[in-house]
């Protein structure tokens, strides 16, 4: 049982008079964490305290900030097992995957600690008696609102980039993984000057108070609905909104590919972390020539997954984060069946405790079904059969979202056509996951705005100032 406390203005245990939340293990419903809820007044005081620290941290030498982030990465790495166990207990991710998320977060902290001191402005060509340059400066106070599905890796990216560029950060972790956020904040705070990082806990009302507060940036990874609320609040206050919202990422399976291999890729993209990944495969468009063999192989792979509590060795498919989310997933599957789709495997609520949902393959889907059009965020693979690559691309592009897409093809011309035409931030060819370190993309439409990863994220947390230094009286310096 974790007893979470808040960190405000360098003081642990501050605030939290707005009540208490209890987080339950999605595998069996047992209580995991007790969490204080910040009041709106406490959020305001935390923002005020952060504002008081902003100038000192911004004036700290970039190399010194980077060294502090390196020490913070060491502290997080030292608590890898504790953090991974908390992730598994709070949201159900298999322990090996949870550990991988912590390791990814540590790597991101180290990456930003190395890159930040090397990034600077540029000089401009001006008059002979003047000096012109452009220089990045910290934006000031950053509110970081992070999700539950990969709570350490995502938080390390946003917090690391914001801190190392000289911003003071107020972190609000998801109310579904608050103990994970608390353990991470303890590790980071041990290596940072007091007051540079604050932790506020509670539900959506705490995030809303932060987004509406006197902050300079609101960085959010989560649902589209919440992202839009944050964007509206930022429009009123003048804060910058950095958003990675929901998605409904397509997978295109071209004619001529090995259907068994394609099914393995589809299963990985649809079922990893029980489908609770921002760039999970949410809809599949498969060419008619390979559709039957592909669907059969996908069913076999879904049925072979080892399901169980995330803490059990060998678990490949843990529970969903909670029963409310499971109801959402099952509701979409049920509606699709009522509209003519066919469940090939899965699709039924299991008996027993917890929020488990089986790996589910749904065929005979149409592009206009909610299961295909909307974000499901669960272990469900809806399959739509198409007659051409052009039809597949047209359907894949027809979405309110624009996060990522994957294309499986043996045709180089089709691969190039796909990355040119698909209106998404990331296009992956012949692999649902992977990519070179430091890759960064900008989501589109309802999926958000701004860079969320890579070296470019450092620039999102700075503002560029142009400086013109003219010699007095037309003379020389």
N, C-alpha and C positions, 0 to 999 in steps of 0.2 A: 504494500500500500504506500503510495507516494503522497506526501503532504506538501503541496506546492506553495511557494511564497513569492511575492512580487519584489521587484527591484526598482526603486524610484530614487533618482538623484543620488545614487551611490549607497542607498540604505536598503538592505534586505529586510523583508517583513513589513514594508510600508504599505499602507492602504489595504484595499480588499474588503471594505465595509459594506459592499453592495450585495453581500450574500455569499453563497457557496454552491459550487457545482460538484457533482460526483460523476466521474468517468468510469464506465464499466467495460470489462474485457469482452470484446465481440465474440469470443469463442465460447464463453459460458455464462456471461452476464454478471460475473462477480465484480465487486467494486475494485477499482485500480487506483484512482487518484481523487483526492479532495482538493478543490481549487477555489481560491478567493476570487471574488468578482469586483472589479474596480468600478467605482462610481464615476459619473461624468465630472464631478468636482476633482476627484483624484487624477483623472486623465488630464484635466487642465493644469493641475499642479505639476504633474510629471512633465508636461510640455514646457511649462515655465522653467523648471529646473534644467531641462535639456537646453533650452535657449540660453541659460546662464553659462553653460559649459561650452557652447558652440565656438566662441571666439578663441578660447585657449587651445582646443583640439585642432581647429583649423590652422592655427599658427605653429603647431608642432611640425617639425621637419618631416618631409615625406619618408625619409629613410627611417626615422624614429617610429613613425606610424607603422611602417612595414615590418619593422623588427617586433613591435607589439603584436601584430597579426601573426607573425611566425610563432611567437610564444603561445598565442591563443590556439593555433593549429596543434601545437604540441599538447596543450591541455585537453583539447577535444579528443585527440587521438588516444590519450591516456584513459579516457572514459568510454572508449568504443563499445565495450561489452555492456556497460551499464546503459548507454544510450540505446543500443540495439534492443536490449531486453525491454526497455520502456516503450519503444516503437511497437514491438510485437504485442505487448500487453495492452496498449491503448487502441491500436487500430488493426491488429491482426496480421500484419505482414509476416511471412515466414522469416525466421530468425536470420538465415543466411542472407536473404535479400535486405533485411533491416541493417545488418552489419555492412553490406555493400553500400547502402545509402550513407552511412556514417563515414565510411572510407572515401566516398566520392566528395562528401562535404569537406573533409580534411584536405583532400587534394585541391579543391577549389580555393580554400583559404590560402594555401601555399602559393597557388598560381597568382592570386591577386597580390599577395605580399611581394612576389617577385616582379610583377608587371607594373605595379603602381608607381614606384619611384622612377621608372623609365619613361613614363608618359608625361608629355609637357605641351607647351604651346608651339607657336611658330613665329618667326620674324617676317616682316613685310617690307617690300621695297618702297621706300618713300623718298623724301627730299634729302639732300646731302647734309642738311643741318638738323635732321630729325631722326629719331629712333621710333619705329613702329613694331609692335608685337601683339600677339594674341596669347592669353594665358588662362588656363582653367583654374577655377576656384571652387571650393566646396559650396554646396547649396545651403547648408546650414543644419536644419533638423529634419530627419527622415523618419517617417512612420512606416514600418515594415510589417505587413499583415500576411502571414504565411499559412500554407495549407497543411492538411493532415496526411495526405497520401504519400509524401516523401519528405517528412518534416525536417530532417537534419540537412539533407543535401540542398534543398531549396533555400532554407534559412541561411545556411552558410554562404550561399551565393549572394543573396541580397545584403546580409549583414556585413560580410567581408568586404564587398565592393564599396558599400556606403562608408564604412568605418575607415578603410585605408585611404580613401580620397578626402578624409578630413571632416566627415559629417558626424554629428551626434545622432544616435539611433534609439528610437522607441520601438521595441519589438512586441507585437501581439501575436502569439502563436494561436493556431486553431484551438477552439474549445474542446475538440476531440482528441488532441494530443498535447495538452498543457504541461504534463510532467516531462515530456520530451523537451519542450521549449525551456522549461525550468532548468533541467540538467545541462542543456546546451548553454544557457545564459550563465550558469554558475561557472562553467569551464571558461567561457570567453571572458567573463568579468575578472577572473583571477589573473588575467594577463594584461588587462586594460586599465587606464587611469579611472578612478571612481567617477561615476556620473556620465561617462561616455556612452554606456549602454544601459538602457532601462528595460524592464520586463513588466508588461501589463497583461493580466489574464481576465478571462470572462468570455461571454458570448458575443453575438453580433453587435449588441449595443455598445460594447467597448470599442470595437473596430470602427463603428460609425462615429463615436465621439472623437476618436483619434483622427479620422479622415476629415472631420469638420473643424479640427483644432488649428492652432497657429503653427502649422508645420510647413516646410518648404517642398517636401516630396512625400507622396503616398505611393509606396511600392506594394503591389498586391499580386499574389498568385492564388487563384481560386475560381469560383464560379463566375459566369458571365453576369448573372443578376447582381451579385455583390460588386463586381467590377464596374458595372454601370452606375450603381449608387455612389461608388467612390469617385468616379469621373464627374458626376453631377456635383458632389460636395467640393471637389477640387476646383471646378469651374467657378463656384461661388467664392472660394477663399483665395484663388490665384495660385494654389500649390500645383506642382507638376504631378501628373498621374502617370505612373509606370505600371502597366497592367499586362499580366498573362492570364487570360480568362479561359473559359471552356472551349471545347472543340468536339468535332465529330469527324475524326480523321479517316479518310478512305484508304482502302487497299485495292489496287487494280491488279488482277491476275490476267495476263495476256495469253493469247493462244500460243502454243509452241513451247511453253515452259513445262517442266516436270511437275505434274500435279501433286505428287507426294511431297516434294521439296516445298512447293508453294503452300501446301497445307501446314507444314511445320512452321513456316514463317507466319502464317495466319494465326496459328494457335499461340505462338509466342506473343504476337502483338495483341491478341484478344484476351488472353487468360493470365498473363504475367501480372502479379500483384492483384489478382482477381479483377483485372480490367480497370483498376483504379490508378491509372497513369494518365497524365495530361495528353500524351501522344500515343495512347493505346489505339489499336485498330477498332473502330466503331462500326464500320460498314464495309462490305466486301463486294466488289464488282468483278465477276469471273466470266471469262469468255465461254460461250456455250461449248466449244470444242473440248474443253477440259473440265467442264463444270461437274459432271457426274463423278469422275474419279477424284476430283478435288474435294467435293463434299464428303464422299465416303472416307477419305483419308483424314479429313478434319474431324469427323465424328469419332473415328478410332483414337485420334490423339486426345480429344476432349475426354473420352471415357477412360483413358489410361492415366490421367493426372491423379496424383496422390493428394487427396483432400484431408485436411485435419487442422487442428490448432497450429498457429504459426510457430509456437515454441516446440512442437514435436519434430524430431529429426526426420528429414526426408520429405517434409510437407512441401508440395508445389502450389497448392491452392488453399489459401487460408480463408477465413470468413471475410465478409464485407464489413465495413467500419461500424455499422449498427443496423438494427432492424428497420429503422425508418428508411435508410437508404436501400435496404433489401426490398422493401415494399415498392419503392420507385422502380427498381430494376425489374422486378417481377410484373409490375403493372404494365410496363412497356412490352414485355414478352406476351402477356395475356392479350393485350390489345391487338398485337400483330396477328396472333392466332385467330382471334375473332374476325380479323379482316382478311383471312385467307392464307396466312403463312403456316408453315408446318414445322413443329419442333422435332428435330431428328434425334437429339439427346439433351438431357437436362430439362430445364424449364419448369421444375416443380419445387415447391417449398419443402425442404427436408424436415423430418421430425426432430425433436430434441432442442436443446438450448442453443443459444448463440445466433449469429447472423449469417450462417453459411448459405451459399447458393451455388449450385453445381455449374460446371462449365457447360454452356448451352450453345447449341448450333441450331439456327433457324433458317430453313430454306424456303423457297417459293415467296421470297420477299419482293416487294415493289419499292421503287425509289421514293414514292410519296408516303410511305408508312412512317409513323412517329419513331418507331424503333430504328429506322434508317436515318431519318432527318434530324432527330434530336440527340443530344448527348445522353448516353446510358450510364457510363462509368461503372460497368460491371462485367462479369465474365461471360459475355454474350457475343456471338459471332453471327450477325445477320447476313445472309448471302443473297445477292441479286444477280441473276444470269443476264448477260448482255450478248449482243450479236456482233459487236465490233469493238476495236480499241477506241475508235472515235466516240462511240456511245458511252464507253466506260469513262473516258476523260470528261465528257460532257456532264455525266451524272456526278462524278467526283467533284467537279468544279461548282456544281449547283448546290450551294450550301450557304447558310448565313455565317458559318465559321471559316476560319482561315489559318489554322495552326500548323498542321503538317499533313503529309500524304506519302504513301509508299506505292511504288510501281514495281511489279515483278515481270520482267520481260527479257527475251533473248535478242531483241531488236535494238540496235544502237540508235536508229532513227526514232523509234518509239520512245526510248529513254530521253533523248534530247527534246522531243516534242513535249513530253510530260513535264519536264522541269520548266520549260518555257511557258506552257499554257496554264498550269495549275496555279490558282491564285491563293497560295499558302506561303507561310514563312519558311518551311523546310520541306524539301522533296528528297525522299530516300529511294534509291533504285537498287532492287534485289537484296535488301536487308531492312527489316522493320525497325531495328535499333542499331546503334553504333554511330560512328563518325569520328573525325579527327578531334583531338583535344582543342578546346578554345573556340569551337564553332558557335556562331551567334546568328540569330535570325530575328526578324520583326514579325510578330503575328499580325494578322489582318482581320478586318471587320469585327465581328462579335468576339473574336479570340484575343483582342487586346491591342496594345500599342507600346512601342519602344523595345529596345533590346533587353532580354532577360538573362542572358548568359554571355560568356566570352569576354574578351578584352573590351568590347564596346560597352559592356555594362558599367565599366568605370566612368565612361564619358556621360552616362545617363545621370550620374550623381554629382556632376560638376556643371558649372555654368561658365561659358567662355567670355572673357572680357577683352575688348580691344583697347590698346593703350597707344597714344600718340604723344611722344615727348619732343617738343619743339625747342630749339635753342632760343634763349631770350633775345628780343630785339633784332632778330634776323642774323645774329652773329653765330658764334660757334661755342660749343661746350668747353 
